[in-house]
Amino acid sequence: MVTKMRNVVVFVRDLDKARHFYKEQLKLPLAQESVATMEFFPGSTSTLGVALAMHEAAMPLVGRHTGITLVVSNLDELYQELIAAGVKFPEPLEKSPWGKMAVVQDPDGNQFALVEG
């Protein structure tokens, strides 16, 4: 019987660029790191893994919309910081009756929705 989800993994080609993006620019809280992976959101029941795509089967998974949504406390501020740093947004910040959302892209092209919460 499945009781919970452990993590979701996003594959990248350049772990150094990914480290800068996820740790420094998005400011995700790091749980642990190894030579080929990073895991974010310590203490959470589910984590976000970022792993170097080392196997042939992982290569097609790099550079896609992940379907992952990250909750941000001040999306306007983060959006402006990331734009100033040259981070790409395939879908810019939009305000709607239900809230604010933008789609950000990591250096390898993986896309995440950012919503204000």
C-alpha positions as CSV (number, residue, x, y, z in Angstrom):
1,M,0.0,0.0,0.0
2,V,1.4,3.4,-1.0
3,T,1.3,5.8,2.0
4,K,2.9,9.0,0.8
5,M,5.0,10.6,-1.9
6,R,8.8,10.9,-1.2
7,N,9.9,13.3,-3.9
8,V,9.6,14.6,-7.5
9,V,12.8,14.8,-9.5
10,V,13.7,17.2,-12.3
11,F,16.6,16.3,-14.5
12,V,19.3,18.8,-15.7
13,R,22.4,18.8,-17.9
14,D,24.4,21.3,-15.9
15,L,24.3,20.9,-12.1
16,D,26.4,24.0,-11.4
17,K,24.0,26.3,-13.3
18,A,21.0,24.5,-11.7
19,R,22.6,25.0,-8.3
20,H,22.8,28.7,-8.9
21,F,19.3,28.9,-10.2
22,Y,17.5,26.9,-7.5
23,K,19.6,27.8,-4.5
24,E,20.6,31.4,-5.2
25,Q,17.9,32.8,-7.5
26,L,14.8,30.9,-6.5
27,K,16.1,30.7,-2.9
28,L,14.7,27.2,-2.4
29,P,15.7,25.8,1.0
30,L,18.3,23.0,0.5
31,A,17.7,19.7,2.4
32,Q,20.7,17.8,1.1
33,E,23.2,17.8,-1.8
34,S,25.6,15.3,-3.4
35,V,27.8,15.2,-6.4
36,A,24.9,14.6,-8.8
37,T,21.8,15.7,-7.0
38,M,20.2,18.3,-4.8
39,E,17.0,18.0,-2.7
40,F,15.0,20.9,-1.5
41,F,12.4,21.6,1.2
42,P,13.9,20.0,4.3
43,G,11.4,18.7,6.9
44,S,8.7,18.4,4.3
45,T,6.9,15.1,3.6
46,S,7.7,15.6,-0.1
47,T,10.8,17.1,-1.6
48,L,11.9,18.5,-4.9
49,G,15.0,16.7,-6.3
50,V,17.2,18.2,-9.0
51,A,19.4,15.5,-10.6
52,L,22.1,15.4,-13.2
53,A,20.7,13.5,-16.2
54,M,23.4,10.9,-16.5
55,H,21.5,8.1,-18.1
56,E,20.2,8.0,-21.7
57,A,16.6,7.5,-20.5
58,A,16.8,10.8,-18.4
59,M,18.0,13.0,-21.3
60,P,14.5,13.4,-22.9
61,L,13.2,14.5,-19.6
62,V,15.4,17.6,-19.5
63,G,13.9,20.9,-20.7
64,R,10.1,20.4,-20.3
65,H,7.2,21.8,-18.4
66,T,7.4,19.9,-15.2
67,G,3.8,20.4,-14.0
68,I,5.2,21.5,-10.7
69,T,3.8,24.6,-8.9
70,L,5.9,26.5,-6.3
71,V,4.2,28.8,-3.9
72,V,5.9,32.2,-3.4
73,S,5.2,34.7,-0.7
74,N,5.9,37.9,-2.8
75,L,5.7,37.0,-6.4
76,D,6.0,40.6,-7.7
77,E,9.4,41.0,-5.9
78,L,10.8,37.7,-6.9
79,Y,9.6,38.2,-10.5
80,Q,11.5,41.5,-10.7
81,E,14.6,40.0,-9.2
82,L,14.6,37.1,-11.6
83,I,13.9,39.3,-14.6
84,A,16.8,41.6,-13.6
85,A,19.1,38.5,-13.3
86,G,18.2,37.5,-16.9
87,V,16.0,34.5,-15.9
88,K,13.6,33.4,-18.6
89,F,9.8,33.5,-18.2
90,P,7.9,31.6,-20.9
91,E,4.7,33.0,-19.3
92,P,5.1,36.4,-17.6
93,L,3.5,37.4,-14.4
94,E,-0.3,37.6,-14.7
95,K,-2.8,38.7,-12.2
96,S,-6.3,37.1,-12.2
97,P,-9.3,37.0,-9.9
98,W,-7.8,33.8,-8.2
99,G,-4.3,35.3,-7.8
100,K,-0.9,35.8,-9.4
101,M,1.1,33.3,-11.5
102,A,4.1,33.2,-13.7
103,V,6.0,30.3,-15.4
104,V,9.8,30.4,-14.9
105,Q,12.4,28.4,-16.8
106,D,15.6,27.0,-15.3
107,P,18.9,27.1,-17.3
108,D,18.1,23.7,-18.9
109,G,14.6,24.7,-20.0
110,N,12.6,23.0,-17.2
111,Q,9.5,25.1,-16.5
112,F,7.7,25.7,-13.1
113,A,4.6,27.6,-12.3
114,L,5.1,30.2,-9.6
115,V,2.0,31.3,-7.7
116,E,1.6,33.7,-4.8
117,G,0.3,32.2,-1.7
